[in-house]
Amino acid sequence: MDLDAVRTFVAAADAGQFQEAADALSITQQAVSKRIAALEKDLEVRLFTRTARGAQLTVDGQAFLPHARELLRVEARADASVRPGRRALRIDVHSRRTAPAVLLQDFHRTHPRIELDVVTLDADVHGATAAVEAGTVDATFHAVTVPTHLLPHAIRTARVIDEHHEILVGPRHPLANARAVTPAQLVEHRIWMPGMADGTEWAAYYDELAAAFDLTIDRVGPAFGNEVLLAEIADSAELATLAGERTRYLWPDSYDLRRIPVREPAPVYPISLIWRDDNPHPALAELLEHLDRRRVRKPDADVWLPEWARRSPAE
């Protein structure tokens, strides 16, 4: 169906005059008549009756009018769904409980006029970057472990989150009452992080962290979900796990779990925003500016970073 003809029909129905509809649409009255005639031929009904006072809807015209208005509303929604600046900015966060999701929520509160579509692709950095390159999402949050010159040509990255670590322990754990712990204090304690997939950038990070400080990070065992993990830790005098300081966990008060910062040095998981340099969505620049303002930076002497985060982008 010709949507210009439908738009002309609605304008004529609202105005009650073909000339007024022509003025509203910035076309000639003859063009209005031709469009209405073509629509009537397509529908095989008469939509208007010409009277001395103008154009009056027929019974068929009255029946068609609400559907015509809905067609134009659908057209507007379809246009807005893909037009940069009108459609929602689609961002992958991998997990809705970690720092990127928390900061996106903060961005939404600060910029309520910007519509967001937050998705979880359940992919590592390579899969998520491929999704950005293909246009499936506008951007994604991941640790970028390879030099930027090895990324696809159109891909750009910016380090926007330095996520500091905490240990999470139950009330009977030896470190439960500590105000802070050092990596050296964790050497004799089992850190349980089950279900971490080999080959992912986060597995590589924790492998390097364990090697740097002689930690025991146990990745053995299936992952039954956060609820089971938290219940096991709450009931254990030995188990601990590592979590980002902005990672959101909920547990019953009876668990009495403790979140304790790791310091001197503080292990930091660096997260970048990944996007295409030819993406025209105006909200991307606002998101980058917001993330840069919210980034918590610590002196280099106070933190530990993996080797790939310490090297220059060109290396």
C-alpha positions in Angstrom: 0.0 0.0 0.0 1.3 3.4 -0.9 1.9 5.2 2.4 2.0 8.6 0.7 -1.5 8.0 -0.5 -2.5 6.8 3.0 -0.9 10.0 4.5 -2.8 12.1 2.0 -6.1 10.3 2.8 -5.7 11.0 6.6 -4.8 14.7 5.9 -7.9 15.1 3.7 -10.1 13.4 6.3 -8.8 15.7 9.0 -9.1 18.8 6.9 -12.4 18.0 5.2 -11.0 19.8 2.1 -8.6 18.6 -0.6 -7.1 22.1 -0.9 -6.4 22.3 2.8 -4.8 18.8 2.7 -2.7 19.9 -0.2 -1.5 23.0 1.7 -0.7 20.8 4.8 1.3 18.4 2.7 2.9 21.1 0.4 1.6 19.5 -2.7 -1.0 20.6 -5.3 -4.7 19.8 -5.0 -4.4 17.8 -8.2 -1.8 15.6 -6.5 -4.1 15.1 -3.6 -6.9 14.0 -6.0 -4.7 11.6 -7.8 -3.4 10.0 -4.7 -6.9 9.5 -3.3 -8.1 8.1 -6.6 -5.2 5.7 -6.7 -5.9 4.5 -3.1 -9.6 4.1 -3.9 -8.7 2.0 -7.0 -6.4 -0.1 -4.9 -9.0 -0.7 -2.2 -11.9 -1.0 -4.7 -14.1 1.4 -2.7 -15.0 5.1 -2.5 -13.4 6.9 0.4 -14.8 10.4 -0.1 -18.0 12.0 -1.4 -17.6 15.4 -2.8 -20.0 18.0 -1.4 -20.5 21.7 -1.7 -18.7 22.0 1.7 -15.7 19.8 0.8 -14.9 16.1 1.0 -17.0 13.9 3.3 -15.9 10.4 4.3 -18.0 7.6 3.0 -18.9 4.6 5.3 -15.9 2.8 3.8 -13.7 5.9 4.4 -14.8 6.0 8.1 -14.0 2.3 8.5 -10.6 2.7 6.9 -9.5 5.9 8.8 -8.4 4.3 12.1 -6.4 1.7 10.2 -4.8 4.4 8.1 -3.7 6.2 11.2 -2.3 3.0 12.6 -0.3 2.4 9.4 1.3 5.8 9.7 2.1 5.2 13.4 3.8 1.9 12.5 5.7 3.7 9.7 7.0 6.2 12.3 8.0 3.5 14.7 9.8 1.5 12.0 11.7 4.7 11.0 12.6 5.5 14.6 13.8 1.9 15.2 16.8 2.3 12.9 17.4 6.0 12.5 20.5 7.1 14.6 19.5 9.3 17.4 15.9 8.0 17.4 16.3 4.3 18.0 17.6 2.9 21.3 21.4 2.6 21.8 22.0 -1.1 22.0 24.8 -2.1 24.4 26.0 -5.6 25.4 27.1 -5.9 29.0 27.7 -9.7 29.2 26.3 -9.8 32.7 23.6 -7.6 34.3 25.2 -7.7 37.7 28.7 -6.4 36.9 30.2 -2.9 36.7 29.3 -2.2 33.1 25.6 -2.8 33.8 25.8 -0.7 37.0 27.4 2.2 35.1 24.9 2.0 32.3 22.1 2.3 34.9 23.9 5.4 36.2 24.1 6.7 32.6 20.4 6.2 32.2 19.6 8.1 35.4 21.8 10.9 34.2 20.5 11.0 30.6 16.9 9.8 30.9 16.1 11.1 27.4 18.5 8.6 25.8 16.8 5.3 25.2 18.9 2.2 26.0 18.5 -1.4 24.9 20.8 -3.4 27.2 21.5 -7.0 26.1 23.6 -9.9 27.2 25.3 -11.7 24.3 27.0 -14.4 26.5 30.1 -14.1 24.3 33.8 -13.5 24.9 35.6 -10.5 23.6 36.1 -12.0 20.1 32.4 -12.9 19.7 31.2 -9.6 21.1 33.6 -7.7 18.8 32.3 -9.6 15.9 28.7 -8.6 16.9 29.8 -4.9 17.0 31.5 -5.2 13.6 28.3 -6.8 12.2 26.1 -4.1 13.6 24.2 -6.5 15.9 25.0 -4.1 18.8 26.3 -0.6 18.9 28.9 -1.3 21.6 30.1 -3.9 24.1 32.1 -3.9 27.3 35.1 -6.3 27.5 38.7 -6.6 28.4 40.7 -6.1 25.2 43.7 -8.5 25.5 45.2 -7.9 22.0 46.9 -4.8 20.5 44.5 -2.5 18.8 46.2 -2.9 15.4 45.1 -6.6 15.5 41.5 -5.6 15.8 39.2 -5.3 12.8 39.8 -2.1 10.9 36.5 -0.4 11.8 36.7 -1.3 15.5 37.6 1.3 18.2 38.2 0.8 21.9 38.6 3.0 25.0 39.4 1.8 28.5 36.6 3.1 30.6 36.5 0.9 33.8 39.2 -0.1 36.2 37.3 -2.6 38.4 39.0 -3.2 41.7 38.5 -6.6 43.5 37.0 -7.6 46.8 36.9 -11.1 48.3 33.6 -12.5 49.4 33.7 -14.8 52.5 31.3 -16.3 55.0 31.3 -15.4 58.7 33.4 -18.4 59.8 36.2 -17.7 57.3 39.6 -16.7 58.9 39.6 -13.3 57.0 35.9 -12.5 57.8 36.7 -9.7 60.2 39.5 -8.1 58.2 39.0 -4.5 57.0 41.1 -5.1 54.0 43.4 -7.9 52.7 46.5 -8.1 50.5 47.2 -10.6 47.8 49.9 -12.1 50.0 47.3 -12.8 52.7 45.2 -14.8 50.2 48.0 -17.2 49.3 46.9 -19.8 51.8 43.2 -19.5 51.1 41.2 -21.3 48.3 39.5 -18.9 46.0 36.6 -20.7 44.3 35.4 -19.5 40.9 33.6 -22.5 39.3 32.5 -22.7 35.7 35.0 -20.2 34.2 35.4 -21.1 30.6 39.0 -21.6 29.2 40.0 -19.3 26.4 38.0 -16.3 27.6 39.7 -13.0 28.5 38.5 -13.3 32.1 40.0 -16.8 32.5 43.3 -15.4 31.1 43.2 -12.6 33.6 42.6 -14.8 36.6 45.3 -17.2 35.5 47.8 -14.4 35.3 46.6 -13.0 38.7 47.1 -16.4 40.3 50.6 -16.8 38.8 51.6 -13.3 39.9 50.8 -13.8 43.6 50.9 -17.6 43.9 47.1 -17.7 44.5 45.0 -20.8 44.4 42.0 -20.0 42.1 39.9 -23.1 41.8 37.9 -23.1 38.5 36.9 -26.8 38.9 33.2 -27.7 39.0 30.0 -26.8 37.3 28.4 -23.4 37.8 24.9 -23.8 39.4 24.3 -20.0 39.6 25.1 -17.2 42.0 22.6 -18.3 44.5 24.3 -21.7 45.0 27.8 -20.1 45.0 26.8 -17.6 47.7 25.1 -20.3 49.8 28.2 -22.5 49.7 30.5 -19.6 50.7 28.2 -18.6 53.5 28.3 -22.2 54.9 32.1 -22.6 54.6 35.0 -21.8 56.8 37.4 -22.2 53.9 35.9 -20.9 50.6 36.2 -17.4 49.3 35.5 -15.9 45.9 36.7 -12.8 44.1 34.2 -10.1 42.9 34.4 -6.7 41.3 33.7 -3.9 43.8 30.6 -2.8 41.8 29.3 -6.3 41.2 25.8 -6.6 42.6 25.0 -9.7 44.7 21.9 -10.3 46.9 21.7 -12.8 49.7 19.7 -13.4 52.8 20.7 -11.6 56.0 21.3 -15.0 57.6 24.3 -15.6 55.3 26.2 -12.8 57.0 28.6 -12.6 54.0 31.5 -10.2 54.1 32.9 -8.1 51.1 36.5 -7.2 51.8 38.7 -4.9 49.6 41.9 -6.3 48.2 44.8 -3.8 48.5 48.6 -3.3 48.4 48.4 -3.8 45.5 44.8 -3.8 44.4 44.2 -6.1 41.5 42.3 -4.3 38.7 40.3 -5.8 35.9 40.5 -3.3 33.0 37.3 -3.1 30.9 37.0 -1.2 27.6 34.1 0.0 25.5 34.2 -1.4 22.0 32.4 0.2 19.0 32.6 0.9 15.3 34.2 4.2 14.3 31.6 4.7 11.6 28.6 4.3 14.0 26.6 7.5 13.7 24.5 7.1 16.8 24.9 10.4 18.7 24.4 8.8 22.1 27.7 6.9 21.8 29.8 10.0 22.3 27.7 10.9 25.4 28.1 7.4 26.8 31.9 7.6 26.3 32.1 11.0 28.0 30.0 9.8 30.9 32.1 6.7 31.4 35.3 8.7 31.3 34.0 11.0 34.1 33.0 8.0 36.2 36.3 6.1 35.8 38.1 5.7 39.1 41.9 6.0 38.5 44.4 5.0 41.1 48.2 5.6 41.1 50.1 2.9 39.3 52.0 1.9 42.4 48.8 1.0 44.2 47.4 -1.4 41.6 48.2 -4.6 39.8 47.3 -4.9 36.1 47.7 -7.9 33.8 50.6 -7.7 31.3 48.4 -7.0 28.3 46.9 -3.9 30.1 50.4 -2.5 30.9 51.7 -2.6 27.4 51.1 0.2 24.9 48.2 -0.3 22.4 50.7 -0.7 19.5 52.7 -3.5 21.1 
